Amino acid sequence: MEREHGDHGEEKPLSDHADVFTNSTPSVAVLLPVYNEAGTIDECLRSLTRQDYQGEWEIIVADGGSTDRTKERLRSWQVRLPQLRVIANPHRLQSRGLNLAVQATAAEIITRADAHTTYQADYVSQSVQSLRSSGAAAVGGPMRPAGTTPFSRAVAAAYRSKLGIGPAPFHHTEEPTEGDTVYLGTMTRQTYLDNGGMRTLPSRVAEDADFYYRLRKRGGRILIDPLIVSTYHPRGTAGGLWRQFYRYGLGKADMLYLNGEFPSSRPLLPLMLVVALLAGILLGLLASLWWPLVVVAGLWLLALIVGGRGRPLQIAAIAVMHIGYGTGLLRGLLRLPRSVRARVA
């Protein structure tokens, strides 16, 4: 899929894949790109072994050259899980790993997986059922976070707060809803190919949001179905959370320069916050006008307290998300658009 699906000049129309669903149990490939996931891979694969799907299915792990015990754990699982295949991802990047995994399978349906997530026993079967019955181009469940340490539990709570993570349906919906993106996602293999596969953005994140943006532009509907259940395990440190959201911001800047618009207006709020705080600091330092900074910081603190329900760790997690995302987006926007476009693979 390097140049065959990396050339984005002429777009193929979305195909009618009704023939895939003449069989009530079409073949499925679960695609799992990994790199140094020894701490989470066992729980992830354990949940996938419990899947109740009655059709033919396989798990394809694209390993990006892990240097921890991930490869050892994968070899152990291959003994117990015959349908598990491991392929090399020399590019290391998740987007390239997904493209290589799609090339490696002939399954009619592909469903993404993430090593930081565990899956309910009917995850695959419910994904297939939702895709078959909805007519959507792609389906997936909401992102349901759950932490195991005090800080990761605070991060999980922040994900559930609209003042923390924003109002995106894939974070909050409790009934089937169309959205601009979805967590992970299931679609036919042909839909993935027709949409050009994953592009690798300079930020090395937001490739899934970019993929779904392009899919919607070509008329594909994206359905968020709460019956598709998985549990995401968020970052457990403030530093890890900061880096994650900083890169998310960079990724949204990439999408703006590549596609000419943001997928939604949601990224503008953290950007406006960071710009307002920086402007307030400059006004204070250059003109001794501190009241704008006090007003902006005061309103933000009020929003943090409400969104964090007065809980210090949750407030801290939301603050890191806001500032990390806004700073990353601002940094990304300061680059030259042509330099971003030149680095897309």
N, C-alpha and C positions, 0 to 999 in steps of 0.2 A: 504494500500500500504506500510505498515511499513516493514514487512519482505518479503512479497510476491513479492514486487517490489524493495525492498532495497537490495536483494541478487544479486550481480552483477557477479556471477561466470559464468553461462551459459547464453549467450545472445540469445533471441528469434529472428528469422529472421523477417524482416519487412513484414507485411502481405499485400496481394493485397486487397484493400478496395474498389474495383470498385462497389461492391454491394451497398455501401452507396450512390453512386451518380446516381443510377437508378431513385431515386426521385429527382426532380429538386429543392425541398426545404427540404433537410434533417434537422432533429432536431439539434438545436444548444444550447450549454450552454456557457454563458459568465462567466468566472471564475475571481473573484476579491478578492484576499487576502488583508486584511486591518489590521492596528493597529494604533489607535489614528490619524485618518484622518479627524477629524471634520472640519478642515479648507478647505478641497478640495473635500470631498465626495459628496456634493450637486451638484457641477458643473459636476463632473464625471457622477453621476447617471442621472442628467438632460439631458446630451448628449446621454446617453444610452436609455432614454425613447423615443427619437426621431428616433430610428432606423426604417428603412423602410422594414426590412426583412419580407417576407410574410409567411414564414414557422413557425413551432413551435419553440419557443426559450424561454430561461429562464436565469436569472442572479443568480449566486450562490456566495454570499459573505461569505468568511471564516474570521470571526473576531477573532483576536488573544487576546481577553480579553481587549479591549480598555478601557482606564480609563478617556477619555475626553468625549465629547458629541457624539462620533461616533455612539454608539448604539442607542441613542435617535434619531439621524437623520435617521438611518436605519429603525427604527420603523415607523417614519413618512412617509418614502418612501414606505414601504410595503403597507400602506393604499392606495396609489395612483398607485402602480405598482404591480399588482397581481403576475406577474411572477418572483418577487424578493424573493429569499429564503436566510435566514441567518443561517449559521451553526457555531458551535464553533470550534476554532482552539486552543486547550489548549497548543500547543507547541509554539504559538506566531509567529513562523518563517514563512516567505513567502513560502518557498519550501514545508513545511509540509502542509500549508494551501491549496496550489494548489493540492497536492496529495489527501487531504481529500475532496476537491471540486469535483475532478474527480470521487472519490468513490461514491459521493452523487448524481451523475447524471447518467442517461441512454442515454443522448443525443449522437447522432452519431458523431457530430463535436464539438470540444471545441475551444474556442478562449479566449486568456488571456486578461485581462484588468488591469489597474493600476490606483490607486486613484489620482495620480498626472497628469492624462491625460484626455483629453476630446476627443470625437469621432464624426466624421462626420456622418450624418444621414445614409449613405450607408456603414458604416464601416463593419457591419456584413454581409450584402448581398454581398459586393464586396470581402470580405475575402472568403466567400463560393464559389463565382464564380471563383476567382483566384485559389483556391484549386482544384476545379472540372476541370478546363480547362488546368491547367499546368502539372498535373501529379506529382507535387512536394510532398514531404513528409510533408512539412510545408511551410506556406506562411505568410508574414507580410509586413507592409509598412515601409518606412523609419522613423526614429525618427525625428520629426519636432518640435524643441523647440520654445517656445515663453514666454518671461518674462513679468511681470506686474510692476516691480519696476526697478529703474536704474541698480542695480546690477544684478538682474535676467535677465534683457534684455542683459546685457553684457555677462552673462553666456550663454544665448541662442546664441548670436553671436559667442562666442568662440566654441560652439558645431558645428556651421556651418563652421568653419575654419579648413582646413586640417592641418595647423600648430598648431592648438589648440587641436583638438581631434584625429587627425590622419585620414588616408584615408579610413577607413572602409566603404564599400559600403552602409551599412544600415544607415549611417549618411548623405550620399551625393548623392546617385544615383537618377537620374531623369528618368530612364527607367527600365523595368524589368531586374533584374540582379540576378544571383545566388551568394550567399554569405556564409560565415562561421557561421553567426548567423543573427538573425533578431529581430527587436523590438517587444516584446510581442509574437505574433505568433498565427496561427490557424492551426489545424491539426485534423485528426480523433481521436476520443477517443482511438481507438484501437492502433493507432500509438504511442500515449503517453504511453499506458500500455506496449506495446511491447518493448519500449525503456527503460523501468524500472522506469518511472516517474522521479521526481526531486530528486537528491541526495542533502543532506544538508552538505555543506562544512564547515570546521572549521571557515572560515572567515564570514560565513552567507551571502555571496554575490557570484555572478558569477555562481549560479546554472543554470541559463538559458544558459549561454555560454557553460557550461559543458554538459548540456542536448543536445544542438545542435551539439557539438563536437562528442558526442557518436552517435547521429543520422547519421551524415555524415560518420562516420567510418563504419557504417552498410549499407551504400549505399543510404541513404536518401538525396534527393536534397532539398535545402532550397532556396526559391524564395523571393526576395524583390520586391514588386510590388508597385510603386508610386501611383496607383489608390486606395490603401488602406490608408485612410487619418485619422490621429489622431494628436493631439497637446500635446506635453509634456511640463509641467510647471516645470522648473528647480529650484534648490536651490536658496534661496534669500539672503544668507549670506555667507561670505568667510569661516567662520568656518564650516558651513554645507557642503559647497562644498569640503573643505579639507577632512572632515571625509568620505564623499562619495567616493572620488577618492583614498584616502588611503586604504579604504576597497576594492575598485576595484583591487588595486595592490596586496593586500593580496590574493584575490580570484584567480588571475592569477597564483600566486605561488602555491596555492592549486591544480590548474589544472595541473601544470607541474609535481608535485609530484604524482598525482593520475593517470595521463594519459601518462606520460613519455615525453610529449612535450607540447609546447604552441600551442593554436589553430591557431596562426599566429605569425609572427615576430614583430608585432606592439608593444607589451609590452617592447621590448628591448630598444627602444629609450629613454623613460623617465628613465629607469633603468641606461642606460649609462650616461645620463645627471647627475643624482644624484651621481653616482660613481665618475664621472669626477670632479664634484664640491667638493666632499669630499676629493678626492685625491689632488686637487689643494690647498685646505685649509691646509691639512697635510704637503704638501711640503713647504708651506709658513711658517707654524709654526715651523717645524723641521729643515728646511734647508734654510730658508729665500729666497726660490725661489717662488716668487709671480707671475711671468709672465705666467705660465700655467693656474693659476686661472683667471688671467685677460683675457687671450685668450678665455677660455671656457665661462666665464661669458659674455664677449663681444659678442661672436657669438650667445649665447642664447638670450641676450638682443636684438640683431638684428632680430632674428627669432620672438621674442615676439612682436616687433614693427611692423614687416610685418604682422604677423598673426593677431595682434590686431588692424591693420590699424591705428596705432598711437593714439588710444583712451585709456586713462588711465585705466578705469574700465575694458575694454575688455582685455588689457594687463595683468592686475592684475588677472583676472579670469583664463586666460591661464596659468599664472605662478603657480597659486594654483593647477590647474589640473596637470601640469607637475610634480611639486615637490611632491604633495600628492600621485600621482600614483606611481612615482619612489620610493619614500620612503616606501610606503606600499609593493611594490614588493620586494625591498631589505630586508625589515624586514621579509617578508614571506619566502624568500629563505634561511634565516639564521636559520630557524627551521629544526629539523630533519625530513626527509621525512616519516619515519615510524610513527612519532607522528601525522602527518597530516592524514595519511591513517587510523590510529586507531580511529580518531575522526569523520570519515564520517558516516553519518546515512542514 
